[in-house]
Amino acid sequence: MKVIVMTAVGAAAFVNAQVANQPPVLPQTLSALVDTYKPIIATFAATALPATVGNCSAANAPLPCTNIGNLFNTTSSLYTIEARWISGLNTLSVDKLALTSDANGTITIDGAVSFKSLPLSLKIEACLPGVGCNKIADDTSTCCGTSKTVAVTVTTTCSEVYPYLRNLTITQAKILPSLDIMLNVSGKSTKVFDATTTVESELKKQGSTILASQGATLVNEQLKNLYGDRVFCTAEAQKKWLDANPPASQEPAATLVPRASRPPTPSSASLLDVAGTVIVLTLCALLYE
């Protein structure tokens, strides 16, 4: 992790040299940071996530595990499904990470990550009305163990008044291939439940809640530390301000990284945190469906 932090500091120093003379156009700056730090973010995300999330006390959940209780419980007249935990979250690789913005400064983040393996701990019972239920599966091989790709789109609104990023929302979520729960019925592998739509819907809903309650505050605090009290959402707004404030009368630019005479501190990784926070929190949203 120390190597990651020091790499981020070096890259931050480069960005600092580029923008030190004027307050930034925030969407443009964030886009450049995401492109620069994409490989670092992948490592950061992998180290930030636990191996397992769910009911950590059930069925020998692999460690480290974040306990949030069962992932979901589904009941019908013919079966009950208890999803206890999902593992392999720290096997992810970042396939896509791009930040774009429109003329008004609305920001869109498109991300896609792949997991080498996502074993899901399931307990399934088959039921007959008036008779009762019998356990037919209690393992991690019934669902989801093969590689999976999760793609999400996050939108946020740029503001020139703090907080600078507002309304962080997951607008799209897609999981491929599907999360099929398969059972051996009379010697034939049969799909009894497709959890894909359920998980995608919860990913958007719960993920947006997490981003709004936790991600927005963290990201905006880092942005304020880096850029102070002035950012712009469009190049037009920046130009208007620069025309009214020529270089001789500009306020001193915020220092984005520690001076050379000061040893780096953990806060020196702020740029990495900003670039990585949204995607990491988006990934973590998968843990709450």
Summary of the structure (lengths in Angstrom):
residues: 289
radius of gyration: 22.8
end to end distance: 28.9
largest distance: 85.0
contacts: 921
relative contact order: 0.18
helix: 39%
strand: 33%
